Amino acid sequence: FSEFKKGHELMGVEDIDEYALRKEFHRIDTNHGGYILFDEVC
């Protein structure tokens, strides 16, 4: 999750709502492994 959050910060996303960001991370992380895998986004 920390890399996901840092990526948003590097893209210039300001005022990140951490709850919404975590919710989106968990939506993408379909196997609930704690990482977003290539297969989960393609």
SEDREN-187634 format. One record per residue (C-alpha): residue in one letter; x, y, z; residue number from 0; chain. Coordinates in steps of 0.05 Angstrom, whole numbers, padded with zeros to 5 digits, m for minus. Example, Ala and Ser with C-alpha at 12.3 -4.5 7.8 and 13.67 -1.06 7.14 Angstrom:
REM residues 2
<node doza="a" X="00246" Y="m00090" Z="00156" mimar="0" mimi="A"/>
<node doza="s" X="00273" Y="m00021" Z="00143" mimar="1" mimi="A"/>
This chain:
REM residues 42
<node doza="f" X="00000" Y="00000" Z="00000" mimar="0" mimi="A"/>
<node doza="s" X="00056" Y="00049" Z="00015" mimar="1" mimi="A"/>
<node doza="e" X="00082" Y="00045" Z="m00056" mimar="2" mimi="A"/>
<node doza="f" X="00011" Y="00055" Z="m00083" mimar="3" mimi="A"/>
<node doza="k" X="00004" Y="00117" Z="m00039" mimar="4" mimi="A"/>
<node doza="k" X="00073" Y="00143" Z="m00058" mimar="5" mimi="A"/>
<node doza="g" X="00056" Y="00134" Z="m00132" mimar="6" mimi="A"/>
<node doza="h" X="m00005" Y="00178" Z="m00124" mimar="7" mimi="A"/>
<node doza="e" X="00037" Y="00231" Z="m00089" mimar="8" mimi="A"/>
<node doza="l" X="00090" Y="00229" Z="m00144" mimar="9" mimi="A"/>
<node doza="m" X="00035" Y="00239" Z="m00196" mimar="10" mimi="A"/>
<node doza="g" X="00016" Y="00303" Z="m00160" mimar="11" mimi="A"/>
<node doza="v" X="m00048" Y="00278" Z="m00129" mimar="12" mimi="A"/>
<node doza="e" X="m00059" Y="00324" Z="m00069" mimar="13" mimi="A"/>
<node doza="d" X="m00102" Y="00317" Z="m00007" mimar="14" mimi="A"/>
<node doza="i" X="m00105" Y="00242" Z="m00012" mimar="15" mimi="A"/>
<node doza="d" X="m00162" Y="00212" Z="00029" mimar="16" mimi="A"/>
<node doza="e" X="m00126" Y="00152" Z="00058" mimar="17" mimi="A"/>
<node doza="y" X="m00191" Y="00114" Z="00070" mimar="18" mimi="A"/>
<node doza="a" X="m00211" Y="00122" Z="m00004" mimar="19" mimi="A"/>
<node doza="l" X="m00141" Y="00104" Z="m00027" mimar="20" mimi="A"/>
<node doza="r" X="m00140" Y="00041" Z="00016" mimar="21" mimi="A"/>
<node doza="k" X="m00209" Y="00022" Z="m00010" mimar="22" mimi="A"/>
<node doza="e" X="m00185" Y="00029" Z="m00082" mimar="23" mimi="A"/>
<node doza="f" X="m00122" Y="m00011" Z="m00066" mimar="24" mimi="A"/>
<node doza="h" X="m00163" Y="m00068" Z="m00038" mimar="25" mimi="A"/>
<node doza="r" X="m00211" Y="m00065" Z="m00097" mimar="26" mimi="A"/>
<node doza="i" X="m00152" Y="m00075" Z="m00145" mimar="27" mimi="A"/>
<node doza="d" X="m00116" Y="m00127" Z="m00101" mimar="28" mimi="A"/>
<node doza="t" X="m00165" Y="m00182" Z="m00118" mimar="29" mimi="A"/>
<node doza="n" X="m00124" Y="m00239" Z="m00087" mimar="30" mimi="A"/>
<node doza="h" X="m00115" Y="m00198" Z="m00022" mimar="31" mimi="A"/>
<node doza="g" X="m00040" Y="m00211" Z="m00023" mimar="32" mimi="A"/>
<node doza="g" X="m00022" Y="m00141" Z="m00002" mimar="33" mimi="A"/>
<node doza="y" X="00009" Y="m00125" Z="m00070" mimar="34" mimi="A"/>
<node doza="i" X="m00021" Y="m00105" Z="m00136" mimar="35" mimi="A"/>
<node doza="l" X="00001" Y="m00156" Z="m00187" mimar="36" mimi="A"/>
<node doza="f" X="00005" Y="m00146" Z="m00262" mimar="37" mimi="A"/>
<node doza="d" X="m00052" Y="m00195" Z="m00273" mimar="38" mimi="A"/>
<node doza="e" X="m00097" Y="m00155" Z="m00226" mimar="39" mimi="A"/>
<node doza="v" X="m00091" Y="m00091" Z="m00268" mimar="40" mimi="A"/>
<node doza="c" X="m00091" Y="m00121" Z="m00338" mimar="41" mimi="A"/>
